[in-house]
Structures are given as structure tokens and as C-alpha cells.
Amino acid sequence: MLAIPALCWLCRLPLHLAHHGLCSSCLRQLPALPSLCPCCGLPGSSAHLCGRCLRRPPPWQGLICVSDYVPPLSHWVQQLKFSRVIALRVMLARLLLLKLLTKRRCAQLPRIDLVLSVPLHRRRAWQRGFNQAALLAKPLAHWLGCEYREGIKRIRHVAAQHRLSARARKNNLRGAFRLEMPVSGRHILLIDDVVTTGNTVAEISRMLLAQGAASVHIGCLCRTL
């Protein structure tokens, strides 16, 4: 029996390398990002910290994203999270890997030795059946040659962040997480699917740095610009 060739997620043409998920032509046609601040990931100079970070730096050392929250990335994220199209996970993780490797070549990313994912509360994980951030983090850790651990637990069930105002999102997360492993001296990559206000990754970053982490960098598919 002949194997059915894998198709590009955009143009639906057969792929030479099935695990890539996108053909080289579609990869080049993904929406280009503007120049972003290397720390907060918002529009600014790609070589220097923006004015926001100089005045009030976020509690992490760098943020890497694939795209603004626009199609096709926004559509793929929604398919992964809400339609359970988990076959997207390898292609999406590879897109983030390409961005991470670019940052490493530019000396804007240290050698990562631990990958963590933003956790879901056990109730929401049970309802969804998986944690989308963990689906991205596991192959990334393998490709980066470092450890992946589910070392953070969400200990308090909170309202869905995307339904709240910016101020309510911040208050919603206080005391929501617990660290369950030592992180002292480690360079950590924290993975989430979408970063909007950054309150979730900020709360976790503070906790990691307070426990002695050497650095925390955020990796996400979409950064709302």
C-alpha cells in the first residue's frame, strides 16, 4: 500500500519533508513581523530595549514570538486549542524553533537548559484533554537538546484570561501557580501559545527568578502587538 504524502497546511500541496508541515514557499509568505523590542516583544528597535522596558522592564529577560495574532497563526492556534487539531503541534513548534535559533545566532538568547510550559488547571486540562503549551514545549526541548519538565502547577482555578480586562487579568493570577522543582542557576525557556498582556508569563517569571533562575525567556506562537 502506498503511503499518502503529507500536505502543506497552507497550500495543501505534497511536502518533501512531511514533518515540516509547511512548504518552503508558504513559509516565506507568512506575515512578517515588524521590528520588535528583544525584551518585551512589542514594536521597537530589534537591537535595543524600548522605552517601556527602560522605564519598567518586564520580569523576564527576553520574548520570542512567531507572529502577531493574525492569520494564519491565529487560526492555527484556535484549531489547536478549541478544535483539538493536535496534528498542528509539530509544525507550530518548528516555527517557534526557527525563531529561537535566529535569536541564538544574534546572541540574544543564552543556551537554554530547561524548557517549561505555562500550565493549565487540572479541571481545564481535563476538559480540553491536553495542555497546548506542553504540546509545543516537548518537541522544542528535544530539538534544543535540553530538559523538559512539567515543573509548574496551577493551583487555583481562575477565569479564562481572554475574557477579562487587562487589570482583571493581573488580579486573576495572584497566587495561581506553584513551582515544584529546583531551578537555581538555570536558563529557562517558558512556552505559551499566545501572549497578550503578558500577565501570565510575568507571574510565572517572577516566581522562577525568585527561586534563583539565571534567566527566563518567553517563547510563544503569537504576541498580540
Phi, psi and omega per residue, in radians:
M1 nan 2.321 -3.136
L2 -1.368 2.446 3.107
A3 -1.306 2.472 3.075
I4 -1.391 2.165 -3.095
P5 -1.185 2.535 3.057
A6 -1.225 2.566 -3.092
L7 -1.947 2.600 3.044
C8 -1.086 2.389 -3.112
W9 -1.179 -0.283 3.137
L10 -1.794 -1.065 -3.041
C11 -1.535 -0.222 3.106
R12 1.157 0.363 3.037
L13 -1.563 2.694 -3.123
P14 -1.066 2.524 -3.130
L15 -1.737 2.492 3.028
H16 -1.252 -0.707 3.074
L17 -2.026 1.814 -2.980
A18 -1.029 -0.670 -3.033
H19 -1.256 -0.210 3.128
H20 -1.246 -0.561 3.061
G21 1.443 -0.539 3.115
L22 -2.242 2.458 3.034
C23 -1.306 2.837 -3.077
S24 -1.091 -0.594 3.141
S25 -1.151 -0.807 3.134
C26 -1.194 -0.596 3.102
L27 -1.052 -0.727 3.130
R28 -1.216 -0.385 -3.077
Q29 -1.631 0.013 3.071
L30 -1.079 2.567 -3.096
P31 -0.967 2.275 -3.135
A32 -1.342 2.491 3.070
L33 -1.430 2.577 2.954
P34 -1.250 3.079 3.047
S35 -1.145 2.223 -3.048
L36 -2.087 2.561 3.009
C37 -1.080 2.293 -3.106
P38 -1.190 -0.265 -3.108
C39 -1.623 -1.055 -3.061
C40 -1.564 -0.310 3.135
G41 1.368 0.237 3.085
L42 -1.744 2.845 -3.085
P43 -0.921 2.327 -3.117
G44 2.988 -2.887 3.110
S45 -1.321 2.379 3.127
S46 -1.346 -0.176 -3.095
A47 -1.831 -0.288 -3.059
H48 -2.371 2.725 3.072
L49 -1.153 2.486 3.108
C50 -1.338 2.980 3.132
G51 -1.070 -0.612 3.119
R52 -1.067 -0.777 -3.100
C53 -1.274 -0.523 3.082
L54 -1.206 -0.641 3.140
R55 -1.366 -0.813 -3.086
R56 -2.535 1.491 -3.083
P57 -1.145 2.536 3.071
P58 -1.211 2.816 -3.102
P59 -1.436 0.721 2.995
W60 -2.542 2.981 -3.028
Q61 -1.749 -0.266 3.127
G62 -3.031 2.705 3.123
L63 -2.335 2.290 3.138
I64 -2.118 2.253 3.117
C65 -2.311 2.825 3.117
V66 -1.578 -0.688 -2.984
S67 -2.750 2.800 2.831
D68 -1.136 2.932 3.131
Y69 -1.400 1.266 -3.132
V70 -2.363 2.802 3.073
P71 -1.091 2.633 -0.002
P72 -1.482 -0.184 -3.081
L73 -1.066 -0.749 -3.132
S74 -1.083 -0.662 3.123
H75 -1.161 -0.740 3.132
W76 -1.144 -0.686 3.103
V77 -1.082 -0.756 3.125
Q78 -1.139 -0.686 3.087
Q79 -1.098 -0.743 -3.132
L80 -1.122 -0.839 -3.024
K81 -1.343 -0.804 -2.931
F82 -1.854 -0.363 3.099
S83 -1.887 -0.006 3.054
R84 1.056 0.663 3.072
V85 -1.530 1.274 -3.015
I86 -1.289 -0.164 3.048
A87 -1.099 -0.285 3.111
L88 -1.276 -0.281 -2.891
R89 -1.074 -0.709 -3.079
V90 -1.212 -0.773 3.115
M91 -1.070 -0.762 -3.123
L92 -1.188 -0.708 3.104
A93 -1.109 -0.647 3.130
R94 -1.156 -0.669 3.093
L95 -1.049 -0.717 3.110
L96 -1.204 -0.671 3.097
L97 -1.011 -0.759 3.137
L98 -1.037 -0.688 3.106
K99 -1.189 -0.708 3.133
L100 -1.108 -0.732 -3.139
L101 -1.154 -0.618 3.065
T102 -1.107 -0.758 3.103
K103 -1.094 -0.673 3.131
R104 -1.141 -0.725 3.126
R105 -1.116 -0.536 3.115
C106 -1.506 0.118 3.137
A107 1.080 0.520 3.088
Q108 -1.829 0.168 3.137
L109 -2.533 2.148 3.092
P110 -1.261 3.019 3.076
R111 -1.243 2.008 -3.086
I112 -1.324 2.345 3.074
D113 -2.081 0.013 3.092
L114 -2.665 2.241 3.059
V115 -1.921 2.241 3.081
L116 -2.134 2.726 3.085
S117 -2.088 2.570 3.051
V118 -1.130 2.159 -3.030
P119 -1.461 2.751 2.919
L120 -1.730 2.668 2.975
H121 -1.151 2.589 -3.042
R122 -1.010 -0.530 3.127
R123 -1.176 -0.775 3.141
R124 -1.252 -0.624 3.085
A125 -1.102 -0.666 3.101
W126 -1.155 -0.740 3.141
Q127 -1.127 -0.731 -3.092
R128 -1.438 -0.569 -3.132
G129 1.660 -0.126 -3.124
F130 -2.932 2.896 3.005
N131 -1.891 1.988 -3.050
Q132 -1.095 -0.570 3.111
A133 -1.160 -0.660 3.106
A134 -1.174 -0.610 3.103
L135 -1.081 -0.560 3.098
L136 -1.416 -0.672 -3.003
A137 -1.230 -0.639 -3.061
K138 -1.091 -0.908 3.097
P139 -1.153 -0.558 3.105
L140 -1.073 -0.791 3.121
A141 -1.056 -0.706 3.122
H142 -1.082 -0.830 -3.114
W143 -1.173 -0.590 3.139
L144 -1.420 -0.153 3.120
G145 1.221 0.651 -3.132
C146 -2.338 3.131 -3.048
E147 -1.453 2.471 2.946
Y148 -2.029 2.321 3.104
R149 -2.397 2.527 2.955
E150 -1.595 1.208 -2.991
G151 -1.629 0.063 3.128
I152 -2.114 2.365 3.075
K153 -2.063 2.458 2.990
R154 -1.584 1.938 -2.986
I155 -1.689 -0.139 3.126
R156 -2.289 2.223 3.115
H157 -1.296 2.241 -3.098
V158 -2.186 2.857 3.081
A159 -1.120 2.637 3.130
A160 -1.040 2.252 -3.050
Q161 -1.068 -0.660 -3.047
H162 -1.197 -0.157 3.129
R163 -1.698 -0.006 -3.018
L164 -1.954 2.777 3.018
S165 -1.262 2.917 -3.115
A166 -1.022 -0.775 -3.128
R167 -1.164 -0.719 -3.133
A168 -1.171 -0.575 3.110
R169 -1.060 -0.743 -3.112
K170 -1.125 -0.832 3.137
N171 -1.170 -0.514 -3.092
N172 -1.099 -0.418 -2.967
L173 -1.801 -0.082 -3.087
R174 -1.073 2.172 3.126
G175 1.236 0.337 -3.056
A176 -1.508 -0.253 -3.005
F177 -2.168 2.697 3.069
R178 -2.423 2.335 3.104
L179 -1.552 2.311 -3.044
E180 -2.131 0.457 3.104
M181 -2.739 2.736 3.089
P182 -1.313 2.441 3.139
V183 -2.272 0.139 -3.063
S184 -1.008 2.248 3.078
G185 1.351 0.112 -3.041
R186 -1.750 2.528 3.043
H187 -1.624 2.019 -2.923
I188 -1.943 2.384 2.958
L189 -1.875 2.047 -3.117
L190 -1.794 2.127 -3.015
I191 -1.823 2.314 2.947
D192 -2.405 2.850 -3.133
D193 -1.415 -0.796 -3.112
V194 -2.349 2.348 3.018
V195 -2.001 2.115 3.141
T196 -1.894 -1.464 3.060
T197 -1.375 -0.387 -3.103
G198 1.497 0.109 -3.065
N199 -1.155 -0.653 -3.127
T200 -1.138 -0.913 -3.116
V201 -1.202 -0.477 3.085
A202 -1.171 -0.770 3.137
E203 -1.075 -0.747 3.137
I204 -1.228 -0.693 3.136
S205 -1.066 -0.757 3.096
R206 -1.009 -0.764 -3.125
M207 -1.112 -0.758 -3.120
L208 -1.148 -0.780 -3.133
L209 -1.193 -0.597 3.090
A210 -1.136 -0.446 3.121
Q211 -1.624 0.187 2.988
G212 1.728 0.161 3.107
A213 -1.025 2.457 -3.134
A214 -1.228 -0.671 3.094
S215 -2.812 2.733 3.059
V216 -2.291 2.144 3.038
H217 -2.043 2.473 -3.104
I218 -1.751 2.313 3.025
G219 -2.093 2.258 -3.132
C220 -2.545 2.774 3.075
L221 -1.298 -0.816 -3.067
C222 -2.224 2.364 3.010
R223 -2.057 2.021 -3.135
T224 -1.185 2.012 -3.051
L225 -1.700 nan nan
